């Protein structure tokens, strides 16, 4: 089946009464406002411990729905999105305990025999990744009710492929009043060809298929490292998944899974953020807890800008001693350059010696940050899905707004090369994806302060 152009089926009503938690229950998980104050920085120097990957941790948390018992997830980032996903899972009926261990956070997630198959709107509207509970709930409970997702606004990002793929496995859906209602009498393996290698669709189908009857093949699957990390977790739980990290994933369904322990892969996007800061401010850094094999395209593009980067085991050494060189960058699905890296690289290219071109091939609506860079004096303009960037030696500090997680971080690092004070408002976006970003930057010499509003 080609997972495209989903048309909901109305052959069956969603009969279970799903309790929506009161707002008072959701309140502890709601995002708090913040802003970042940034001043021009001298050369950076020191070491940074990279946190676990947000985009992996959230899906691993959802996967804990697949087996009763006590799961332990290590190297989980202490970020707002993990708090939000914790709220989603606790509303469903799981128990989550957070422990601090050295540089990292460990989550102990207990899944009992009873779950409430509903994700509350108050939390789902804040985070797109919450749709990841659809597949696990259908696989284990046979029902799911999830509000249409929120999160970062990158233009149209329909979840048609999620729903069409799950429908191919035997689920039925009804869309009503902003909610997705899903039911199934039992998932059955199928061959599913995705029109586009969607990360979210691949993850949802993977988590549903591991408990489906028979075999499932996902063709044109997403190849991101976070997919491979999820598959590793599922295999440790007793699943049979082959090919994760390639464009074809084969899954043989099993009757049940077991609770296990797992360590989340390092966050390659946080690595990109500190390398971008280095490219703007200059200096020398060592980044610990990295996976250099996940960063090849990023290192290539930063190398073209003049940064020197070398892997040292599970660490990266990097140095920048001069103004960045102009170069061209373009996003593509992994193993191409991730779309999340683009605003960070654009921040570096704003200071480059010459004219650069940046092309966004993944999300059509992801240039919302261009106006914010322009407010700081960047020579940048949009031409269709391309950016033309005329580099300048310095920007000017200004009040700007973070439109999403990575663009917010890009504005922070851009402030390291701006005269005066840069105030990045709507910092809650940054808090969703970064663990103590301001503390880590200050530790290497960057004058950054985070203020709660």
ZAVEXLO-61450 format. One line per field, with one value per residue (C-alpha): x, y, z. Coordinates in Angstrom, 1 decimal. Layout:
N
c1 = c(X | ...)
c2 = c(Y | ...)
c3 = c(Z | ...)
This chain:
453
c1 = c(0.0 | 1.2 | 0.7 | -0.7 | -3.9 | -5.5 | -9.3 | -10.9 | -13.2 | -16.4 | -17.4 | -17.0 | -17.7 | -15.2 | -17.3 | -15.1 | -15.7 | -12.3 | -11.8 | -10.1 | -7.9 | -8.9 | -6.7 | -5.5 | -4.0 | -2.2 | -1.1 | 2.3 | 3.3 | 2.4 | 5.2 | 6.4 | 7.6 | 11.2 | 13.6 | 17.3 | 19.7 | 22.8 | 25.9 | 28.8 | 31.2 | 35.0 | 36.4 | 34.8 | 37.0 | 36.3 | 34.3 | 30.6 | 28.7 | 26.1 | 22.7 | 20.6 | 18.6 | 15.2 | 13.9 | 14.8 | 13.9 | 10.3 | 9.6 | 11.3 | 9.0 | 6.0 | 7.4 | 7.2 | 3.4 | 4.2 | 5.1 | 4.0 | 6.6 | 9.3 | 11.4 | 14.5 | 15.7 | 19.1 | 20.7 | 17.3 | 17.5 | 16.0 | 13.9 | 10.3 | 9.3 | 10.3 | 8.1 | 5.2 | 5.6 | 5.7 | 2.4 | 0.9 | 2.0 | 0.9 | -2.6 | -2.7 | -1.9 | 1.9 | 4.0 | 7.2 | 10.1 | 12.9 | 16.4 | 19.6 | 22.8 | 26.0 | 25.4 | 22.2 | 18.6 | 17.2 | 13.5 | 11.9 | 8.6 | 6.2 | 3.4 | 0.7 | -2.1 | -4.6 | -4.2 | -6.6 | -6.2 | -6.4 | -3.8 | -5.1 | -5.4 | -3.8 | -0.5 | -0.7 | -1.3 | 2.2 | 4.2 | 3.8 | 5.8 | 2.8 | 1.2 | 3.8 | 1.4 | -1.1 | 0.8 | 1.6 | -2.0 | -3.6 | -1.1 | -1.7 | -5.2 | -6.9 | -8.1 | -6.6 | -7.9 | -5.3 | -5.8 | -4.4 | -0.8 | 0.8 | 4.5 | 6.7 | 5.0 | 6.9 | 3.9 | 1.7 | 2.9 | -0.1 | -0.1 | -1.9 | 1.0 | 0.8 | -2.9 | -2.9 | 0.0 | -1.8 | -5.0 | -3.0 | -2.2 | -5.9 | -6.8 | -9.9 | -10.0 | -12.5 | -11.5 | -13.9 | -13.6 | -9.9 | -9.4 | -8.2 | -10.2 | -8.6 | -9.8 | -8.7 | -9.8 | -6.2 | -3.3 | -2.0 | 1.3 | 1.4 | 3.7 | 3.6 | 5.4 | 5.8 | 5.7 | 8.2 | 10.6 | 8.7 | 10.4 | 7.2 | 5.3 | 8.1 | 8.3 | 4.5 | 4.3 | 7.4 | 5.9 | 2.5 | 4.0 | 6.1 | 2.9 | 1.0 | 0.2 | 2.6 | 5.3 | 5.4 | 7.7 | 8.1 | 9.5 | 11.1 | 11.4 | 13.2 | 16.9 | 17.6 | 19.8 | 16.8 | 14.9 | 17.8 | 17.8 | 14.1 | 14.5 | 17.4 | 15.1 | 12.3 | 14.6 | 15.9 | 12.2 | 11.9 | 10.8 | 12.2 | 13.2 | 15.7 | 17.0 | 16.4 | 18.7 | 18.1 | 15.2 | 13.6 | 12.6 | 11.3 | 9.4 | 8.1 | 5.3 | 5.6 | 2.9 | 4.3 | 7.3 | 9.0 | 10.2 | 14.0 | 16.7 | 18.1 | 20.5 | 19.3 | 21.7 | 23.4 | 21.7 | 23.3 | 21.3 | 22.8 | 26.2 | 25.3 | 24.3 | 27.6 | 29.6 | 27.5 | 28.3 | 32.0 | 31.8 | 30.4 | 32.5 | 35.6 | 37.7 | 38.3 | 35.8 | 35.7 | 32.2 | 31.7 | 29.0 | 28.7 | 28.3 | 30.6 | 29.1 | 25.7 | 27.3 | 29.1 | 27.2 | 27.2 | 30.9 | 31.4 | 29.5 | 31.1 | 34.5 | 33.6 | 33.0 | 36.5 | 36.0 | 38.4 | 36.6 | 38.1 | 36.5 | 38.2 | 36.4 | 32.9 | 34.0 | 34.5 | 37.3 | 36.6 | 38.4 | 37.6 | 40.2 | 38.8 | 35.7 | 33.6 | 33.9 | 30.8 | 29.4 | 26.2 | 24.0 | 20.9 | 18.7 | 17.6 | 16.3 | 19.1 | 21.8 | 21.5 | 21.8 | 18.9 | 16.4 | 16.9 | 20.5 | 19.7 | 18.8 | 22.0 | 24.1 | 22.3 | 23.4 | 27.0 | 26.7 | 25.3 | 28.9 | 30.6 | 33.0 | 30.9 | 27.5 | 26.0 | 22.9 | 20.8 | 18.1 | 15.3 | 14.0 | 12.1 | 9.6 | 8.2 | 7.3 | 10.6 | 11.9 | 10.0 | 13.3 | 14.6 | 12.8 | 14.4 | 17.9 | 17.1 | 16.1 | 19.7 | 21.1 | 21.8 | 21.9 | 19.4 | 16.5 | 14.1 | 13.8 | 11.3 | 12.8 | 16.2 | 18.0 | 20.6 | 22.9 | 25.3 | 27.6 | 28.5 | 31.3 | 28.9 | 25.2 | 23.4 | 21.7 | 17.9 | 14.7 | 13.8 | 11.4 | 12.1 | 9.6 | 10.7 | 13.3 | 16.2 | 15.6 | 15.4 | 18.8 | 20.2 | 19.1 | 20.9 | 24.2 | 23.8 | 23.7 | 27.3 | 28.4 | 26.2 | 27.0 | 24.9 | 22.3 | 20.2 | 16.9 | 15.4 | 11.8 | 9.5 | 12.4 | 10.0 | 10.7 | 14.3 | 13.5 | 11.6 | 14.7 | 17.8 | 18.9 | 20.4 | 21.6 | 22.5 | 24.5 | 26.5 | 27.2 | 28.3 | 30.7 | 32.6 | 32.7 | 29.5 | 27.6 | 24.1 | 21.4 | 18.0 | 15.1 | 11.8 | 8.8)
c2 = c(0.0 | 3.5 | 5.5 | 8.7 | 10.7 | 9.3 | 9.2 | 8.4 | 5.5 | 5.8 | 2.2 | 1.9 | 4.3 | 5.0 | 3.6 | 3.8 | 6.9 | 8.7 | 10.8 | 14.2 | 15.2 | 18.4 | 21.4 | 21.4 | 17.9 | 19.1 | 22.4 | 21.1 | 20.1 | 23.3 | 25.3 | 28.4 | 31.5 | 32.6 | 34.7 | 34.7 | 37.7 | 37.5 | 39.7 | 39.6 | 36.9 | 36.5 | 33.2 | 30.1 | 27.6 | 24.5 | 21.3 | 20.5 | 17.4 | 16.7 | 15.6 | 12.7 | 13.2 | 14.8 | 13.3 | 9.8 | 10.1 | 11.2 | 8.2 | 5.8 | 7.1 | 6.4 | 2.9 | 2.1 | 1.7 | -1.5 | -3.6 | -3.9 | -3.6 | -1.1 | 0.5 | 2.5 | 5.2 | 6.7 | 9.8 | 11.5 | 15.3 | 17.4 | 19.5 | 20.8 | 18.3 | 15.4 | 17.0 | 17.3 | 13.7 | 12.6 | 14.4 | 12.6 | 9.2 | 9.9 | 10.9 | 7.6 | 5.8 | 5.3 | 6.2 | 8.1 | 8.8 | 11.1 | 10.6 | 12.7 | 10.7 | 12.6 | 14.7 | 13.0 | 12.3 | 8.8 | 8.1 | 5.0 | 4.4 | 1.9 | 0.6 | -1.4 | -3.5 | -0.7 | 2.4 | 5.1 | 5.4 | 9.2 | 11.9 | 15.2 | 18.2 | 20.6 | 18.7 | 17.4 | 20.9 | 21.9 | 19.0 | 17.2 | 14.1 | 13.2 | 11.6 | 8.8 | 7.2 | 6.3 | 3.2 | 1.8 | 2.3 | 0.6 | -2.3 | -2.9 | -1.6 | -1.6 | 2.0 | 5.5 | 9.1 | 11.8 | 15.5 | 16.7 | 17.7 | 21.1 | 21.9 | 24.0 | 25.7 | 24.7 | 25.0 | 22.0 | 18.7 | 16.4 | 13.1 | 11.4 | 8.9 | 7.9 | 7.2 | 5.5 | 3.2 | 2.3 | 1.7 | -0.7 | -2.6 | -2.9 | 0.2 | 2.4 | 6.1 | 8.9 | 12.5 | 14.8 | 18.1 | 18.2 | 14.6 | 11.4 | 8.3 | 5.0 | 1.4 | -2.0 | -5.6 | -6.6 | -5.3 | -7.5 | -7.1 | -5.5 | -3.9 | -0.2 | 2.2 | 5.7 | 8.5 | 10.4 | 9.1 | 10.6 | 10.1 | 10.3 | 7.9 | 5.4 | 5.5 | 5.1 | 2.2 | 0.5 | 0.6 | -0.7 | -3.4 | -5.1 | -6.5 | -7.0 | -10.5 | -11.6 | -9.6 | -5.9 | -4.2 | -0.4 | 0.8 | 4.2 | 4.4 | 7.3 | 6.5 | 8.9 | 7.7 | 8.1 | 5.5 | 3.0 | 3.9 | 3.1 | -0.2 | -1.1 | -0.4 | -2.5 | -5.4 | -5.3 | -5.6 | -8.8 | -7.4 | -8.6 | -5.5 | -5.6 | -2.8 | 0.2 | 3.0 | 1.9 | 2.7 | -0.8 | -2.0 | -5.5 | -6.4 | -9.8 | -9.3 | -11.0 | -11.8 | -9.7 | -7.5 | -7.0 | -3.9 | -3.2 | -0.6 | 1.6 | 4.6 | 7.3 | 8.3 | 11.7 | 14.7 | 15.5 | 18.7 | 20.0 | 19.2 | 21.4 | 24.2 | 24.4 | 24.1 | 27.0 | 29.0 | 28.2 | 29.2 | 32.7 | 33.4 | 31.5 | 29.5 | 25.8 | 23.3 | 19.6 | 18.1 | 14.9 | 12.2 | 12.5 | 10.1 | 11.4 | 8.9 | 10.8 | 14.1 | 13.5 | 16.0 | 18.7 | 18.4 | 18.5 | 21.8 | 23.4 | 22.3 | 24.2 | 27.3 | 27.0 | 25.1 | 22.4 | 19.4 | 16.0 | 13.0 | 11.7 | 8.5 | 9.5 | 13.2 | 15.9 | 18.5 | 21.7 | 25.0 | 28.2 | 31.0 | 33.2 | 34.6 | 31.9 | 31.3 | 31.6 | 28.3 | 26.7 | 24.4 | 22.4 | 20.2 | 16.6 | 13.6 | 11.7 | 11.0 | 14.4 | 17.6 | 17.7 | 20.5 | 21.2 | 22.2 | 24.9 | 27.8 | 27.2 | 27.1 | 30.2 | 32.0 | 31.2 | 32.2 | 35.6 | 36.4 | 34.8 | 36.6 | 36.6 | 35.4 | 32.0 | 30.2 | 28.0 | 25.7 | 24.2 | 21.0 | 19.4 | 21.9 | 24.6 | 26.9 | 27.0 | 30.5 | 32.2 | 33.2 | 35.2 | 38.4 | 38.0 | 37.8 | 40.8 | 42.8 | 42.1 | 43.6 | 40.3 | 40.6 | 37.8 | 37.4 | 34.7 | 33.5 | 30.7 | 27.9 | 29.4 | 32.0 | 34.4 | 35.5 | 38.3 | 38.0 | 40.9 | 41.3 | 41.9 | 42.0 | 44.4 | 43.2 | 43.6 | 42.1 | 39.1 | 36.2 | 32.4 | 30.9 | 27.3 | 25.3 | 25.4 | 28.8 | 30.1 | 28.5 | 30.0 | 33.5 | 32.9 | 31.9 | 34.7 | 37.1 | 36.0 | 37.9 | 41.0 | 44.3 | 45.2 | 42.9 | 40.4 | 39.6 | 36.3 | 36.2 | 33.2 | 31.2 | 28.4 | 27.1 | 26.7 | 25.2 | 22.5 | 21.2 | 22.2 | 21.2 | 24.3 | 25.9 | 29.1 | 27.3 | 25.3 | 28.4 | 30.4 | 27.5 | 28.0 | 31.8 | 32.9 | 35.7 | 34.3 | 34.6 | 33.0 | 34.9 | 33.4 | 35.7)
c3 = c(0.0 | -0.8 | 2.5 | 1.0 | 0.7 | 3.8 | 3.7 | 7.1 | 7.4 | 9.4 | 9.5 | 13.2 | 16.1 | 18.9 | 21.7 | 24.8 | 26.9 | 27.0 | 30.0 | 29.3 | 32.3 | 33.9 | 33.1 | 36.7 | 36.1 | 33.0 | 34.5 | 35.9 | 32.4 | 30.6 | 29.1 | 31.0 | 29.2 | 29.1 | 27.1 | 26.5 | 26.8 | 24.7 | 24.4 | 21.9 | 22.9 | 22.7 | 21.6 | 23.2 | 25.1 | 27.0 | 27.1 | 26.7 | 27.6 | 24.9 | 26.2 | 24.9 | 21.7 | 22.1 | 18.9 | 20.1 | 23.8 | 23.1 | 20.9 | 23.3 | 26.0 | 23.8 | 23.0 | 26.8 | 26.2 | 24.3 | 27.4 | 31.0 | 33.6 | 34.6 | 31.8 | 32.4 | 30.0 | 30.6 | 29.0 | 28.7 | 28.1 | 30.9 | 28.6 | 28.4 | 25.7 | 27.9 | 30.6 | 28.2 | 27.0 | 30.6 | 31.1 | 28.1 | 29.4 | 32.9 | 31.7 | 29.8 | 33.0 | 33.2 | 36.2 | 35.6 | 38.1 | 37.2 | 38.6 | 38.1 | 37.5 | 36.8 | 33.7 | 32.7 | 33.6 | 34.0 | 33.6 | 35.3 | 33.5 | 34.9 | 32.6 | 34.4 | 32.9 | 32.6 | 30.4 | 29.4 | 25.5 | 25.3 | 25.0 | 26.5 | 24.1 | 26.5 | 26.1 | 22.6 | 21.2 | 22.5 | 20.9 | 17.6 | 18.9 | 21.1 | 18.0 | 18.6 | 21.1 | 18.3 | 17.1 | 20.6 | 21.8 | 18.8 | 19.1 | 22.8 | 23.6 | 20.2 | 20.7 | 20.7 | 20.9 | 20.2 | 19.5 | 16.3 | 17.1 | 17.7 | 18.1 | 15.8 | 12.8 | 9.7 | 7.4 | 6.4 | 8.0 | 7.6 | 9.4 | 6.5 | 6.1 | 9.8 | 9.5 | 6.1 | 7.1 | 10.3 | 8.3 | 6.1 | 9.3 | 10.2 | 12.0 | 11.3 | 12.0 | 12.5 | 12.6 | 14.5 | 16.3 | 16.1 | 17.5 | 15.9 | 17.0 | 16.1 | 16.6 | 15.5 | 16.1 | 15.7 | 13.6 | 10.7 | 9.0 | 5.5 | 3.0 | 3.2 | 0.8 | 2.0 | -0.6 | 1.5 | 4.2 | 7.0 | 10.4 | 12.4 | 10.1 | 10.1 | 13.9 | 14.4 | 11.9 | 13.5 | 17.0 | 15.7 | 13.6 | 16.3 | 17.9 | 14.7 | 13.4 | 10.6 | 8.8 | 7.9 | 5.4 | 5.4 | 2.0 | 1.7 | 5.4 | 7.1 | 7.8 | 10.7 | 13.6 | 15.9 | 13.9 | 14.5 | 18.2 | 18.5 | 16.6 | 19.0 | 21.9 | 20.4 | 19.6 | 23.2 | 24.3 | 22.2 | 18.8 | 15.5 | 13.5 | 10.6 | 8.4 | 10.6 | 9.4 | 5.8 | 3.4 | 4.0 | 7.4 | 7.9 | 11.0 | 12.2 | 14.8 | 18.2 | 20.7 | 23.5 | 24.6 | 27.9 | 29.8 | 29.4 | 30.0 | 27.3 | 26.8 | 24.5 | 21.7 | 21.9 | 20.4 | 17.0 | 16.8 | 20.1 | 18.6 | 15.6 | 17.9 | 19.7 | 16.5 | 15.1 | 18.2 | 17.6 | 14.0 | 15.0 | 18.1 | 17.3 | 19.7 | 20.5 | 22.0 | 22.8 | 22.7 | 24.7 | 24.3 | 20.6 | 17.6 | 14.9 | 12.4 | 12.7 | 11.8 | 8.5 | 6.4 | 9.1 | 9.5 | 5.8 | 5.5 | 8.5 | 7.2 | 4.0 | 6.2 | 7.6 | 10.9 | 11.8 | 13.3 | 14.3 | 16.0 | 19.2 | 20.2 | 21.3 | 21.4 | 18.8 | 18.8 | 16.9 | 16.3 | 14.5 | 14.2 | 11.4 | 9.8 | 8.2 | 4.5 | 2.3 | 1.0 | -0.1 | 2.0 | 1.2 | 3.3 | 2.4 | 4.4 | 6.2 | 5.4 | 3.8 | 5.9 | 8.4 | 8.1 | 11.8 | 11.1 | 8.5 | 10.7 | 12.7 | 9.6 | 8.3 | 11.5 | 10.8 | 7.1 | 8.2 | 9.3 | 6.3 | 3.9 | 0.7 | -0.5 | 0.4 | -0.7 | 1.6 | 0.2 | 2.2 | 0.5 | 3.4 | 5.0 | 2.8 | 5.7 | 7.6 | 6.8 | 9.6 | 11.2 | 8.3 | 9.4 | 12.9 | 11.4 | 9.3 | 12.4 | 13.6 | 10.4 | 8.4 | 4.7 | 4.0 | 1.6 | 0.5 | -3.1 | -3.3 | -1.2 | -1.2 | 1.0 | -0.4 | 2.4 | 2.0 | 5.0 | 7.2 | 9.8 | 12.7 | 13.5 | 15.8 | 19.0 | 18.8 | 20.3 | 18.3 | 18.7 | 18.5 | 16.0 | 16.8 | 18.7 | 16.3 | 14.9 | 18.5 | 19.3 | 16.0 | 17.1 | 20.5 | 18.8 | 16.3 | 19.3 | 20.1 | 17.1 | 17.5 | 19.0 | 22.0 | 23.6 | 21.7 | 23.5 | 22.2 | 23.2 | 23.3 | 24.7 | 25.7 | 22.2 | 23.0 | 26.4 | 24.6 | 22.9 | 25.0 | 28.4 | 30.3 | 27.0 | 28.8 | 31.4 | 28.9 | 26.8 | 29.9 | 30.9 | 27.6 | 27.8 | 26.1 | 27.9 | 27.8 | 30.4 | 30.5 | 32.2 | 33.3 | 32.5)
